Amino acid sequence: MNNNRNRGGFKGGARRHENNRIYAHPLPLIFESSSSSPNSTNTRPHSRSILGLLGLSTPTQVLLANPHCEGYLDLSTRSVWVVTQRDAEILWRRGFFGKGNLSRSEPSWFVRKVKDIQARKQQQQNQNSDPNPNPNPNQSGTQTHSLKPLTSEEVREKRRAERRQFKLDRAEAIARVAAEAEALFETEGKVVVPALFGPEIPSGATWRPKPVEEIPQPGASSSSFTQVHMKEKEAEEEEEEEEEEEPIEDMEHLQLTLQESFFLAWNFDCLTILDPETDEPLTLSSIWTTFQHLYLVPPIPELMTPNLELEFDNPFLIHYAVYHHYRSLGWVVKSGLKFCVDYLLYKRGPVFTHAEFSIVVCPVYEDPEDQQVSTTRLQNASPFTWSWLSTINRANSQVMKTLILAYVTIPARSRLSKEILNSPACFTHYSVREVIVRRFIPARMRD
């Protein structure tokens, strides 16, 4: 199933071609081919030659372009905020990292705000030029914006408006048929059961939304009401004119989870995490310990000192092991809170297709005694109840997603020293095993 329906002027292959162009790179790092001339190396300050690092030189070298993005660590939300538009755009378009704090996924609040202001200005110009316009279905006030793709929030509002209109049209048709049956009974004494289905009753397959111009507006036939209404709108426009002339400030930032942030900082060195108080970059060792301390209960920033003891069953380590596992396999990993799971797996990204798999993280202690003495109460560490497992599986199967239980084995304390937790090298002792859960349907699983 494709997500590209009804997203503005781009349709079919044109929209897919545009998405392939915008989201061509699966990761923030880009491999580029460049001539070995001196001028080419000076124009790429953030590029390094792979062959040059190996001591080799060829006429055509492969360059590794690193965007070097920056973000601020926010302790209260356990996330990293990317506030610059350039960095946010790179991280989203090259791997779909993070989400906009004022948007559903892609940071599009600023674009939506600009389009709303442009639409209001266009509507005001149309009303000022023709105070009594004659509606024409072939000319819409939003025609100037039809060539621009709609954001996910605009698509959602459009679909909700269409569903509301469909319900109103259907209820009106059913009421009309019932009134006709009642009138027939009163005049001729015939009992007719009103039909809920038929050519006169709109259905999801036959109903089409009406253009905005065809929807009747209350009081549109009254010229006096129209004049009073126009005067009121002109007064409101004059009051809002000064505010609209002010430049729009982008209030949105890209919010990265701790797993996404550490994946970018540790594996690719393309994200610099800054201290919000000093604006100084944090070292990798500081990031490593701070992210683990943030998952302690309760997360008290004042008590997050290096003296805190690290544990093998820290939730950050367990969830990052699963996140890194699927990212290394080429999947786009996003939050699955909407579907009662930990993660969702996209083949290329949320722009191209819906998520195919839902991941539930299930910690498993290598030594059962460690769970008894541990002070960390991990979610899903105990066996699922059948009712809860059926609930999660049913909720995801209804939206065409396959449920996967990702069992993360936590190493035993008796086997390893806690000093190994001071570096990411400890992940070599964690393992991830997958179990696919599907509903048993006898009619479909006879073989």
Contacts in CASP RR format, 6 or more apart in sequence:
PFRMAT RR
TARGET T0000
AUTHOR 0000-0000-0000
METHOD contacts of the structure
MODEL  1
MNNNRNRGGFKGGARRHENNRIYAHPLPLIFESSSSSPNSTNTRPHSRSI
LGLLGLSTPTQVLLANPHCEGYLDLSTRSVWVVTQRDAEILWRRGFFGKG
NLSRSEPSWFVRKVKDIQARKQQQQNQNSDPNPNPNPNQSGTQTHSLKPL
TSEEVREKRRAERRQFKLDRAEAIARVAAEAEALFETEGKVVVPALFGPE
IPSGATWRPKPVEEIPQPGASSSSFTQVHMKEKEAEEEEEEEEEEEPIED
MEHLQLTLQESFFLAWNFDCLTILDPETDEPLTLSSIWTTFQHLYLVPPI
PELMTPNLELEFDNPFLIHYAVYHHYRSLGWVVKSGLKFCVDYLLYKRGP
VFTHAEFSIVVCPVYEDPEDQQVSTTRLQNASPFTWSWLSTINRANSQVM
KTLILAYVTIPARSRLSKEILNSPACFTHYSVREVIVRRFIPARMRD
1 353 0 8 1.000
1 354 0 8 1.000
1 400 0 8 1.000
2 352 0 8 1.000
2 353 0 8 1.000
3 350 0 8 1.000
3 351 0 8 1.000
3 352 0 8 1.000
3 353 0 8 1.000
3 354 0 8 1.000
4 10 0 8 1.000
4 12 0 8 1.000
4 15 0 8 1.000
4 16 0 8 1.000
4 19 0 8 1.000
4 351 0 8 1.000
4 352 0 8 1.000
6 150 0 8 1.000
6 155 0 8 1.000
6 158 0 8 1.000
6 159 0 8 1.000
7 15 0 8 1.000
7 149 0 8 1.000
7 150 0 8 1.000
7 155 0 8 1.000
8 146 0 8 1.000
8 147 0 8 1.000
8 148 0 8 1.000
8 149 0 8 1.000
8 150 0 8 1.000
9 146 0 8 1.000
9 147 0 8 1.000
9 148 0 8 1.000
9 149 0 8 1.000
10 18 0 8 1.000
10 149 0 8 1.000
15 149 0 8 1.000
18 149 0 8 1.000
19 351 0 8 1.000
19 352 0 8 1.000
22 93 0 8 1.000
23 93 0 8 1.000
23 94 0 8 1.000
23 95 0 8 1.000
23 96 0 8 1.000
23 348 0 8 1.000
23 349 0 8 1.000
23 351 0 8 1.000
23 352 0 8 1.000
25 93 0 8 1.000
25 94 0 8 1.000
25 95 0 8 1.000
26 94 0 8 1.000
26 95 0 8 1.000
26 330 0 8 1.000
26 348 0 8 1.000
27 94 0 8 1.000
27 95 0 8 1.000
27 268 0 8 1.000
28 66 0 8 1.000
28 67 0 8 1.000
28 69 0 8 1.000
28 90 0 8 1.000
28 91 0 8 1.000
28 94 0 8 1.000
28 95 0 8 1.000
28 97 0 8 1.000
28 264 0 8 1.000
28 268 0 8 1.000
28 270 0 8 1.000
28 271 0 8 1.000
29 64 0 8 1.000
29 65 0 8 1.000
29 66 0 8 1.000
29 67 0 8 1.000
29 268 0 8 1.000
29 270 0 8 1.000
30 64 0 8 1.000
30 65 0 8 1.000
30 94 0 8 1.000
31 62 0 8 1.000
31 63 0 8 1.000
31 64 0 8 1.000
31 65 0 8 1.000
32 44 0 8 1.000
32 47 0 8 1.000
32 62 0 8 1.000
32 63 0 8 1.000
32 64 0 8 1.000
32 65 0 8 1.000
33 60 0 8 1.000
33 61 0 8 1.000
33 62 0 8 1.000
33 63 0 8 1.000
34 40 0 8 1.000
34 41 0 8 1.000
34 44 0 8 1.000
34 47 0 8 1.000
34 60 0 8 1.000
34 61 0 8 1.000
34 63 0 8 1.000
35 59 0 8 1.000
35 60 0 8 1.000
35 61 0 8 1.000
36 57 0 8 1.000
36 58 0 8 1.000
36 59 0 8 1.000
36 60 0 8 1.000
36 61 0 8 1.000
41 47 0 8 1.000
41 49 0 8 1.000
44 63 0 8 1.000
44 65 0 8 1.000
46 65 0 8 1.000
46 66 0 8 1.000
46 67 0 8 1.000
46 68 0 8 1.000
47 63 0 8 1.000
47 64 0 8 1.000
47 65 0 8 1.000
47 66 0 8 1.000
48 63 0 8 1.000
48 64 0 8 1.000
48 66 0 8 1.000
49 61 0 8 1.000
49 62 0 8 1.000
49 63 0 8 1.000
49 64 0 8 1.000
50 61 0 8 1.000
50 62 0 8 1.000
50 63 0 8 1.000
50 64 0 8 1.000
51 57 0 8 1.000
51 58 0 8 1.000
51 61 0 8 1.000
51 62 0 8 1.000
52 61 0 8 1.000
66 268 0 8 1.000
66 269 0 8 1.000
66 270 0 8 1.000
67 87 0 8 1.000
67 90 0 8 1.000
67 94 0 8 1.000
67 270 0 8 1.000
68 270 0 8 1.000
68 272 0 8 1.000
69 82 0 8 1.000
69 84 0 8 1.000
69 87 0 8 1.000
69 90 0 8 1.000
69 91 0 8 1.000
69 264 0 8 1.000
69 270 0 8 1.000
69 271 0 8 1.000
69 272 0 8 1.000
70 82 0 8 1.000
70 84 0 8 1.000
70 87 0 8 1.000
70 271 0 8 1.000
70 272 0 8 1.000
70 273 0 8 1.000
70 274 0 8 1.000
71 80 0 8 1.000
71 81 0 8 1.000
71 82 0 8 1.000
71 83 0 8 1.000
71 87 0 8 1.000
71 256 0 8 1.000
71 271 0 8 1.000
71 272 0 8 1.000
71 273 0 8 1.000
71 274 0 8 1.000
72 80 0 8 1.000
72 81 0 8 1.000
72 83 0 8 1.000
72 273 0 8 1.000
72 274 0 8 1.000
72 275 0 8 1.000
72 276 0 8 1.000
73 80 0 8 1.000
73 261 0 8 1.000
73 273 0 8 1.000
73 274 0 8 1.000
73 275 0 8 1.000
73 276 0 8 1.000
73 282 0 8 1.000
73 290 0 8 1.000
74 80 0 8 1.000
74 81 0 8 1.000
74 276 0 8 1.000
75 294 0 8 1.000
75 299 0 8 1.000
75 301 0 8 1.000
75 304 0 8 1.000
76 301 0 8 1.000
77 255 0 8 1.000
78 257 0 8 1.000
78 258 0 8 1.000
78 294 0 8 1.000
78 295 0 8 1.000
78 299 0 8 1.000
79 255 0 8 1.000
79 256 0 8 1.000
79 257 0 8 1.000
79 258 0 8 1.000
79 261 0 8 1.000
80 255 0 8 1.000
80 256 0 8 1.000
80 257 0 8 1.000
80 258 0 8 1.000
80 260 0 8 1.000
80 261 0 8 1.000
80 271 0 8 1.000
80 273 0 8 1.000
81 101 0 8 1.000
81 253 0 8 1.000
81 254 0 8 1.000
81 255 0 8 1.000
81 256 0 8 1.000
82 88 0 8 1.000
82 91 0 8 1.000
82 253 0 8 1.000
82 254 0 8 1.000
82 255 0 8 1.000
82 256 0 8 1.000
83 253 0 8 1.000
85 110 0 8 1.000
85 250 0 8 1.000
87 254 0 8 1.000
88 100 0 8 1.000
88 107 0 8 1.000
88 253 0 8 1.000
88 254 0 8 1.000
89 107 0 8 1.000
91 97 0 8 1.000
91 98 0 8 1.000
91 254 0 8 1.000
91 256 0 8 1.000
91 264 0 8 1.000
91 271 0 8 1.000
92 98 0 8 1.000
92 106 0 8 1.000
92 107 0 8 1.000
92 254 0 8 1.000
95 332 0 8 1.000
95 349 0 8 1.000
96 105 0 8 1.000
96 332 0 8 1.000
96 334 0 8 1.000
96 346 0 8 1.000
96 349 0 8 1.000
96 350 0 8 1.000
96 351 0 8 1.000
97 254 0 8 1.000
97 256 0 8 1.000
97 260 0 8 1.000
97 264 0 8 1.000
98 254 0 8 1.000
98 255 0 8 1.000
98 256 0 8 1.000
98 257 0 8 1.000
98 260 0 8 1.000
99 105 0 8 1.000
99 106 0 8 1.000
99 107 0 8 1.000
99 254 0 8 1.000
99 255 0 8 1.000
99 334 0 8 1.000
99 335 0 8 1.000
100 106 0 8 1.000
100 107 0 8 1.000
100 108 0 8 1.000
100 109 0 8 1.000
100 252 0 8 1.000
100 253 0 8 1.000
100 254 0 8 1.000
100 255 0 8 1.000
101 107 0 8 1.000
101 252 0 8 1.000
101 253 0 8 1.000
101 254 0 8 1.000
101 255 0 8 1.000
102 109 0 8 1.000
102 251 0 8 1.000
102 252 0 8 1.000
103 109 0 8 1.000
103 151 0 8 1.000
103 152 0 8 1.000
103 153 0 8 1.000
103 252 0 8 1.000
104 152 0 8 1.000
104 153 0 8 1.000
104 156 0 8 1.000
105 152 0 8 1.000
105 334 0 8 1.000
105 350 0 8 1.000
106 151 0 8 1.000
106 152 0 8 1.000
106 351 0 8 1.000
107 252 0 8 1.000
107 253 0 8 1.000
107 254 0 8 1.000
108 151 0 8 1.000
108 152 0 8 1.000
108 153 0 8 1.000
109 250 0 8 1.000
109 251 0 8 1.000
109 252 0 8 1.000
110 248 0 8 1.000
110 250 0 8 1.000
110 251 0 8 1.000
110 252 0 8 1.000
111 151 0 8 1.000
112 151 0 8 1.000
112 153 0 8 1.000
112 154 0 8 1.000
113 248 0 8 1.000
114 248 0 8 1.000
115 145 0 8 1.000
115 148 0 8 1.000
115 154 0 8 1.000
117 244 0 8 1.000
117 248 0 8 1.000
118 144 0 8 1.000
118 145 0 8 1.000
119 141 0 8 1.000
119 142 0 8 1.000
119 145 0 8 1.000
120 244 0 8 1.000
121 244 0 8 1.000
122 141 0 8 1.000
122 142 0 8 1.000
122 144 0 8 1.000
123 141 0 8 1.000
124 237 0 8 1.000
126 133 0 8 1.000
126 141 0 8 1.000
127 133 0 8 1.000
127 230 0 8 1.000
127 233 0 8 1.000
131 226 0 8 1.000
131 227 0 8 1.000
131 230 0 8 1.000
132 223 0 8 1.000
132 226 0 8 1.000
135 213 0 8 1.000
135 214 0 8 1.000
136 213 0 8 1.000
137 211 0 8 1.000
137 213 0 8 1.000
137 214 0 8 1.000
140 146 0 8 1.000
140 211 0 8 1.000
140 212 0 8 1.000
140 213 0 8 1.000
150 158 0 8 1.000
162 209 0 8 1.000
165 209 0 8 1.000
165 210 0 8 1.000
166 202 0 8 1.000
166 204 0 8 1.000
166 207 0 8 1.000
166 209 0 8 1.000
169 202 0 8 1.000
169 207 0 8 1.000
170 201 0 8 1.000
170 202 0 8 1.000
170 207 0 8 1.000
173 200 0 8 1.000
173 201 0 8 1.000
173 202 0 8 1.000
174 194 0 8 1.000
174 196 0 8 1.000
174 201 0 8 1.000
176 200 0 8 1.000
177 194 0 8 1.000
177 195 0 8 1.000
177 200 0 8 1.000
177 201 0 8 1.000
178 194 0 8 1.000
181 192 0 8 1.000
181 193 0 8 1.000
181 194 0 8 1.000
184 190 0 8 1.000
184 192 0 8 1.000
185 191 0 8 1.000
185 192 0 8 1.000
195 201 0 8 1.000
197 203 0 8 1.000
219 225 0 8 1.000
219 226 0 8 1.000
220 226 0 8 1.000
256 264 0 8 1.000
256 271 0 8 1.000
257 335 0 8 1.000
258 291 0 8 1.000
258 294 0 8 1.000
258 316 0 8 1.000
258 320 0 8 1.000
259 316 0 8 1.000
259 319 0 8 1.000
259 320 0 8 1.000
259 323 0 8 1.000
259 324 0 8 1.000
260 323 0 8 1.000
261 271 0 8 1.000
261 273 0 8 1.000
261 287 0 8 1.000
261 291 0 8 1.000
262 287 0 8 1.000
262 288 0 8 1.000
262 291 0 8 1.000
262 320 0 8 1.000
263 320 0 8 1.000
263 323 0 8 1.000
263 324 0 8 1.000
263 327 0 8 1.000
264 270 0 8 1.000
264 271 0 8 1.000
265 271 0 8 1.000
265 272 0 8 1.000
265 273 0 8 1.000
265 284 0 8 1.000
265 287 0 8 1.000
266 284 0 8 1.000
266 424 0 8 1.000
267 324 0 8 1.000
272 281 0 8 1.000
273 281 0 8 1.000
273 282 0 8 1.000
273 287 0 8 1.000
274 280 0 8 1.000
274 281 0 8 1.000
274 282 0 8 1.000
275 281 0 8 1.000
275 282 0 8 1.000
282 290 0 8 1.000
285 422 0 8 1.000
285 423 0 8 1.000
288 422 0 8 1.000
288 423 0 8 1.000
288 424 0 8 1.000
289 306 0 8 1.000
289 310 0 8 1.000
289 422 0 8 1.000
290 304 0 8 1.000
291 316 0 8 1.000
292 310 0 8 1.000
292 314 0 8 1.000
292 316 0 8 1.000
292 317 0 8 1.000
292 421 0 8 1.000
293 299 0 8 1.000
293 304 0 8 1.000
293 308 0 8 1.000
294 304 0 8 1.000
294 316 0 8 1.000
295 314 0 8 1.000
295 315 0 8 1.000
295 316 0 8 1.000
296 304 0 8 1.000
296 308 0 8 1.000
296 314 0 8 1.000
297 376 0 8 1.000
297 377 0 8 1.000
309 418 0 8 1.000
310 418 0 8 1.000
310 421 0 8 1.000
310 422 0 8 1.000
311 374 0 8 1.000
311 375 0 8 1.000
311 376 0 8 1.000
311 418 0 8 1.000
311 421 0 8 1.000
312 370 0 8 1.000
312 410 0 8 1.000
312 411 0 8 1.000
312 413 0 8 1.000
312 416 0 8 1.000
312 418 0 8 1.000
312 421 0 8 1.000
312 426 0 8 1.000
313 363 0 8 1.000
313 365 0 8 1.000
313 370 0 8 1.000
313 371 0 8 1.000
313 374 0 8 1.000
313 376 0 8 1.000
313 378 0 8 1.000
313 410 0 8 1.000
314 376 0 8 1.000
315 376 0 8 1.000
315 378 0 8 1.000
315 379 0 8 1.000
317 421 0 8 1.000
317 426 0 8 1.000
317 427 0 8 1.000
317 430 0 8 1.000
318 361 0 8 1.000
318 363 0 8 1.000
318 378 0 8 1.000
318 408 0 8 1.000
318 410 0 8 1.000
318 430 0 8 1.000
319 342 0 8 1.000
319 361 0 8 1.000
320 427 0 8 1.000
321 408 0 8 1.000
321 427 0 8 1.000
321 430 0 8 1.000
321 432 0 8 1.000
322 342 0 8 1.000
322 343 0 8 1.000
322 359 0 8 1.000
322 361 0 8 1.000
322 406 0 8 1.000
322 408 0 8 1.000
322 432 0 8 1.000
323 333 0 8 1.000
323 343 0 8 1.000
324 427 0 8 1.000
325 406 0 8 1.000
325 432 0 8 1.000
326 333 0 8 1.000
326 343 0 8 1.000
326 345 0 8 1.000
326 359 0 8 1.000
327 333 0 8 1.000
331 345 0 8 1.000
331 346 0 8 1.000
331 347 0 8 1.000
331 357 0 8 1.000
332 345 0 8 1.000
332 346 0 8 1.000
332 347 0 8 1.000
332 348 0 8 1.000
332 349 0 8 1.000
332 350 0 8 1.000
333 343 0 8 1.000
333 344 0 8 1.000
333 345 0 8 1.000
333 346 0 8 1.000
333 359 0 8 1.000
334 343 0 8 1.000
334 344 0 8 1.000
334 346 0 8 1.000
334 350 0 8 1.000
334 355 0 8 1.000
335 342 0 8 1.000
335 343 0 8 1.000
335 344 0 8 1.000
336 342 0 8 1.000
336 343 0 8 1.000
336 344 0 8 1.000
336 358 0 8 1.000
336 359 0 8 1.000
339 358 0 8 1.000
339 395 0 8 1.000
339 396 0 8 1.000
339 399 0 8 1.000
339 401 0 8 1.000
340 391 0 8 1.000
340 392 0 8 1.000
340 395 0 8 1.000
340 396 0 8 1.000
341 358 0 8 1.000
341 359 0 8 1.000
341 360 0 8 1.000
341 392 0 8 1.000
341 396 0 8 1.000
341 403 0 8 1.000
342 359 0 8 1.000
342 360 0 8 1.000
342 361 0 8 1.000
343 358 0 8 1.000
343 359 0 8 1.000
343 361 0 8 1.000
344 355 0 8 1.000
344 357 0 8 1.000
344 358 0 8 1.000
344 359 0 8 1.000
344 401 0 8 1.000
345 355 0 8 1.000
345 356 0 8 1.000
345 357 0 8 1.000
345 358 0 8 1.000
345 359 0 8 1.000
346 352 0 8 1.000
346 353 0 8 1.000
346 354 0 8 1.000
346 355 0 8 1.000
346 356 0 8 1.000
347 353 0 8 1.000
347 356 0 8 1.000
354 399 0 8 1.000
354 400 0 8 1.000
354 401 0 8 1.000
355 401 0 8 1.000
356 401 0 8 1.000
356 402 0 8 1.000
357 401 0 8 1.000
357 402 0 8 1.000
357 403 0 8 1.000
357 404 0 8 1.000
358 392 0 8 1.000
358 396 0 8 1.000
358 401 0 8 1.000
358 402 0 8 1.000
358 403 0 8 1.000
358 404 0 8 1.000
359 404 0 8 1.000
359 406 0 8 1.000
360 380 0 8 1.000
360 392 0 8 1.000
360 403 0 8 1.000
360 404 0 8 1.000
360 405 0 8 1.000
360 406 0 8 1.000
361 379 0 8 1.000
361 380 0 8 1.000
361 406 0 8 1.000
361 408 0 8 1.000
362 380 0 8 1.000
362 381 0 8 1.000
362 405 0 8 1.000
362 406 0 8 1.000
362 407 0 8 1.000
362 408 0 8 1.000
363 378 0 8 1.000
363 380 0 8 1.000
363 381 0 8 1.000
363 407 0 8 1.000
363 408 0 8 1.000
363 410 0 8 1.000
364 381 0 8 1.000
364 407 0 8 1.000
364 408 0 8 1.000
364 409 0 8 1.000
364 410 0 8 1.000
365 371 0 8 1.000
365 374 0 8 1.000
365 381 0 8 1.000
365 410 0 8 1.000
365 412 0 8 1.000
366 409 0 8 1.000
366 410 0 8 1.000
366 411 0 8 1.000
366 412 0 8 1.000
366 415 0 8 1.000
367 412 0 8 1.000
367 413 0 8 1.000
367 414 0 8 1.000
367 415 0 8 1.000
370 410 0 8 1.000
370 412 0 8 1.000
370 413 0 8 1.000
371 381 0 8 1.000
389 437 0 8 1.000
392 403 0 8 1.000
393 403 0 8 1.000
393 437 0 8 1.000
393 438 0 8 1.000
393 439 0 8 1.000
394 439 0 8 1.000
396 402 0 8 1.000
396 403 0 8 1.000
397 403 0 8 1.000
397 438 0 8 1.000
397 439 0 8 1.000
402 436 0 8 1.000
402 437 0 8 1.000
402 438 0 8 1.000
403 436 0 8 1.000
403 437 0 8 1.000
403 438 0 8 1.000
404 434 0 8 1.000
404 435 0 8 1.000
404 436 0 8 1.000
404 437 0 8 1.000
405 434 0 8 1.000
405 435 0 8 1.000
405 436 0 8 1.000
405 437 0 8 1.000
406 432 0 8 1.000
406 433 0 8 1.000
406 434 0 8 1.000
407 432 0 8 1.000
407 433 0 8 1.000
407 434 0 8 1.000
407 435 0 8 1.000
408 430 0 8 1.000
408 431 0 8 1.000
408 432 0 8 1.000
409 430 0 8 1.000
409 431 0 8 1.000
409 432 0 8 1.000
409 433 0 8 1.000
410 430 0 8 1.000
411 426 0 8 1.000
411 429 0 8 1.000
411 430 0 8 1.000
416 426 0 8 1.000
416 429 0 8 1.000
420 426 0 8 1.000
420 429 0 8 1.000
END
